[in-house]
Amino acid sequence: MAERLVLAIEAGEETGGDRHGARSATVTVIGDQPYPLWDVRVDDAEHPARELRRLHGVFQEEVLPTIQQLPTRDDPMGEAARQALG
């Protein structure tokens, strides 16, 4: 879902989107947990879609694996806590 949203933002910018000085972009994806699965925001960037794409990659590689180990409604302990407790 996050990838499709980034693609839509990029397509909008490429086809002329907001020509009145758009400087920000955001992608937030809420699933069935009490926290967002994706929450990436760009503020005050010359090319917000390009910066959002870059941050999307960083988030996917560095942040998403941690989020996926958080407690969930089906697994209240979460994988991260299980690993920490050994």
Sequence and secondary structure as in RCSB ss.txt:
>XXXX:A:sequence
MAERLVLAIEAGEETGGDRHGARSATVTVIGDQPYPLWDVRVDDAEHPARELRRLHGVFQEEVLPTIQQLPTRDD
PMGEAARQALG
>XXXX:A:secstr
 HHHHHHHHHHHHHTT  TTT   EEEEEE SSSSEEEEEEE S SSHHHHHHHHHHHIIIIIHHHHTTS  SS 
SS HHHHHHH 
